[in-house]
């Protein structure tokens, strides 16, 4: 992948390679729970535009657009789980609380990881954006997986259980 970095292009090919490598590392080394590389689930449009991005702002725009697509998937999965009649109010309350905490965790975690990897500059923004995209996609896949199981998230042949108990609700 070749990506001109605007005013930074004069710093040479090594600078470009280092910047692009750092950004790519944020996206490449992540796997879903099933072992699939999460970036394989990103849209072809994202991959095409990112490969052609001419500067940091273009790259950030590509990432923001893809994150927006994943935010929609995440929101839809969340709404379907919350709207399902198959889960108790207590379970839905736990999911609601977990989702709020997850949003904060994602943002703080990506801030910290980007700071640890790259302090300041445009590399920080790319690292943070890549991290938030990756974590959003992973969370969407996680919530969607509960919708794909038989009986809206419970293994076939089991009854709904109250959180924190081992006995089925009756």
N, C-alpha and C positions, 0 to 999 in steps of 0.2 A: 504494500500500500504506500503510495506516495502522496504526501499532503503538504503543499506549500504553506508556510506559516507566516505569510505577510512580512512585516518588518523583521521577523526573526529568521527569515529565509537566508539572509546574508551570513548567518552564523555557521552555515555549512550543513552538509548532509548528516554529520554525526549528531548535531543538535536535533535535527528532525527525527532521526532514528530513535534517539533517547526519549524524546517527548512522545512520539507515537507508541513506542514500546511500553512506556509507563501507563499510558492510557489503555492500551490493548490488554495489559495485564489485569486491569480492573474488570474487564469484560470476559476474559478467556478462562480464567481459572475457577469457574464456579460450575457446580453441577446440581441438578435437581435431586430430589430424594431417590429417584429411580436411576441415578447415574447419568442422565442425559445432560449434556452441556446446555445450560439455560440460554446461551446466546444462539443456539440452533433454533430456538423458538421465536427469536426476534424476526420481524417482518423482512422480506426481501428488499422492500423500499428502504428500510433503515440501513441494511448492509450496502446497498448501491450508493445511497447518498453519502454515507460515512466514508466510503472508499473514494468518493469524488470531492469531499469537503476540501475547500481551499485554505481554510484558516480556522482558528479556534472557535470563532463565533459560529461558523457553519457547522462545525462538529457539535457544539453545544445545542444548536438548533435541531440537528438530527436526533440527538439524544433526548431532547425535550419532547419532540414529536412522538418518538417511540414510547417514552415514559407515559405520555398522555394516553396512548393506546392501551398500555398495560394498566393504567389507573382505571380505565373504563372496565376492563375485564375484572379487575379486583373488586371494583364497586358492584358490578353485576353479580359476581359470585357471593359477595357479602350479603347483598339484598336478597338473593335467592335463599341463602341459608337462614337469614333472619325471618323471611316470609314463610318458611317451611312450617307446616303443621306437625312435622315429625320430631321436633325438638322441644323440650320443656322451656318454660320461661326462664328458669334458672340457667339452663345451658345457653340460651340466647343472651342473657345478661352477662355471662362469662365471656362469650364471644365479643360482645359489644365493648366490654372493658379491655379485653385483650387487644382488640383492633386499635383502640385509642392509644394504648401503651405501645403497641407495635409502631404506630406512626411516629411517635416521639423517639423510640429506639432507633428506627431506621434513620431519621434525620441526624440524631446525635452520633450514631455509630459511623455514618458516612462522613460527617464532619471530622471525627477523630481519626478515622482511617486515612482520609485524604491528608490531614495534617501530619500524621505519622509518616506517610509515604512521600509527600511533597509539601513542603512548607511554603505557602504563598505562590503567587504567579498564576499564569494560565493553566499550568499543570494541575494545580489544586482544584480549580473549577472543573476541569475535565475528569479528574479522579472522583470528585464528589458526585458529579452528574452520572458518571458511569456506575458508581456504587448505588445511587438511589434507583436507577433504572433496574439494575440487577436484583436488588432486594424487593422492589415492587413486583417484578416479574415472578420471582420465587414465591412471594406471598400469594399472588394471584393463582399460581399453579397449586399451591398448598390448599387454598380454600376451594378451588375447583375440584380437587381430588375428593373432597367430602361429598360433592354433588354426584360424582361418578359411581360411588359405591352403591350397592343395592340398598333400598330402604333409606335413601337420603343420608347416607353416611355411616350407617351401622352395618356390620357384617350380616349377611343373610342368616336368618334363623335365630337372631338374638332380639331381645326386647330392649326398649329404651331403659337406660339406667340413670338413676339420680347421680349427679357429680359427687365424687368422693365416697360412693358406696359400691358394694359388689353385688347387691341384690337388685333385680329388675323392679321397675315401678309396677304397681298392680292397681 
